[in-house]
Amino acid sequence: MDNTPESNFAALGLNLPPAPKPLGVYKPLLIVDKRWVYVSGHGTVQDDGKLIIGRIGKDLNADQGKLAARQVGLAILSTLKANLGSLNRVKRVIKVLGMVNCTDDFEKHPFIINGCSELFAKVWGEENGIGVRSAVGMGTLPDNIPVEIEAMFELEEK
């Protein structure tokens, strides 16, 4: 069987939402030295372009938050594919920074961000799909989204 990021993603049966457009003064993706791909913070864009909204611990439970983080991962994949042409151009995940919009007493930030990390591990495999990571709580996020994630990737050498 073909074991590429594109085929791995197809096997998941998930949809990519539309690649989000910047809502401020920044680039959604930047390639540095033809090797490193930095992806700006992404939110919970769904297939219809609408955002998942709500604060974890108040409006959403942990399982719903984890699904929201997976949706952010899908939005990141959409940006990668729109800008690179194929997920196969990405060699590996380097770093993920996950920010969780949650109540003061919520403490399961890593569980939430696993929604994105588990997706990346399925797309690129455990060796290349799991990088270093931070998962932190925030008092608020733009538009009251539950999760925002930024990431860094390494490109395949040509």
C-alpha positions in Angstrom: 0.0 0.0 0.0 1.1 3.6 -0.7 2.2 5.0 2.6 2.5 8.7 1.8 1.0 11.6 3.8 -1.6 12.1 1.1 -2.7 8.5 1.1 -2.6 8.4 4.9 -4.9 11.4 5.0 -7.3 9.9 2.4 -7.5 6.7 4.5 -8.8 8.8 7.4 -11.9 9.7 5.5 -11.8 13.3 6.8 -12.4 16.5 4.9 -10.2 19.6 4.6 -12.0 22.8 5.4 -11.2 25.8 3.2 -7.7 27.2 3.9 -8.4 30.2 6.2 -7.6 33.7 5.0 -5.6 36.0 7.3 -7.7 38.1 9.6 -4.9 40.5 10.3 -1.5 41.5 9.1 0.4 38.2 8.7 1.1 35.4 6.3 -0.6 32.1 6.9 2.5 30.2 5.9 6.2 31.1 5.4 8.9 29.0 4.0 12.4 29.8 5.3 15.7 28.5 3.6 13.6 26.2 1.3 13.5 23.8 4.2 11.4 25.1 7.1 7.7 25.8 7.0 6.2 28.0 9.7 2.4 28.1 9.9 0.7 30.9 11.7 -1.9 30.3 14.4 -5.0 28.6 13.0 -8.5 28.4 14.5 -11.4 26.0 14.4 -12.5 26.5 10.7 -15.1 23.9 9.7 -16.0 22.6 6.3 -18.6 25.3 5.8 -16.0 28.0 6.7 -17.7 28.8 10.1 -15.8 28.6 13.4 -16.3 26.3 16.4 -16.9 28.8 19.2 -16.8 28.4 23.0 -14.7 28.2 26.0 -13.5 24.8 27.2 -14.7 24.1 30.8 -17.7 26.3 30.3 -19.3 25.9 26.8 -17.4 22.8 25.7 -16.2 19.7 27.5 -12.7 18.2 27.1 -13.8 15.7 24.4 -15.4 18.5 22.4 -12.2 20.6 22.9 -10.1 17.7 21.6 -12.3 17.5 18.5 -11.9 21.2 18.0 -8.1 20.8 18.2 -8.4 18.1 15.5 -10.4 20.6 13.4 -7.6 23.2 13.8 -5.2 20.5 12.6 -7.3 20.0 9.5 -7.2 23.8 8.9 -3.4 23.6 9.1 -3.3 20.7 6.7 -5.6 22.8 4.3 -3.1 25.7 4.4 -0.2 23.4 3.8 -1.9 21.7 0.8 -3.1 25.1 -0.6 0.4 26.6 -0.4 2.6 23.5 -1.1 0.4 21.6 -3.5 0.7 18.3 -1.6 1.1 17.1 2.0 3.8 14.8 0.6 6.1 17.8 0.4 6.3 17.9 4.2 8.9 15.5 5.7 8.0 16.0 9.3 6.4 17.9 12.1 8.9 19.9 14.1 6.9 21.9 16.6 3.3 22.5 17.6 2.1 25.3 20.0 -1.4 24.7 21.1 -3.4 27.4 22.9 -6.6 26.5 24.8 -9.3 29.0 25.6 -10.5 27.6 28.9 -11.7 28.3 32.4 -9.2 29.1 35.2 -9.7 25.6 36.7 -9.2 23.6 33.5 -6.0 21.6 33.6 -6.1 19.2 30.7 -4.5 21.3 28.0 -2.3 18.5 26.6 -5.4 16.3 26.2 -7.1 18.9 24.1 -4.0 19.5 21.8 -3.7 15.7 21.4 -6.6 16.2 18.9 -4.2 17.9 16.5 -1.1 15.9 17.4 -2.9 12.6 16.9 -4.1 13.7 13.5 -0.5 14.7 12.4 0.8 11.3 13.7 -1.7 9.6 11.5 -0.8 11.7 8.5 3.0 11.5 8.7 3.4 8.4 11.0 4.6 8.5 14.6 8.2 9.0 13.7 7.7 12.1 11.5 4.3 13.2 12.7 5.1 13.9 16.3 7.4 16.8 17.1 8.1 18.9 20.1 5.0 20.6 21.6 3.6 23.1 24.1 0.0 23.1 25.3 -1.1 26.1 27.3 -4.2 27.7 28.6 -5.4 31.1 27.7 -7.9 33.5 29.2 -9.4 34.2 25.8 -8.7 33.6 22.1 -9.9 35.5 19.0 -13.6 35.3 18.3 -13.9 33.0 21.4 -12.6 30.0 19.5 -11.7 27.1 21.9 -8.3 26.3 20.3 -5.6 28.1 18.3 -2.5 26.2 17.0 0.6 27.2 15.2 3.2 24.8 13.9 6.5 24.3 12.2 7.4 21.6 9.6 10.4 20.4 7.7 10.1 20.1 3.9 11.3 17.0 1.9 14.6 17.7 0.1 14.2 18.0 -3.6 
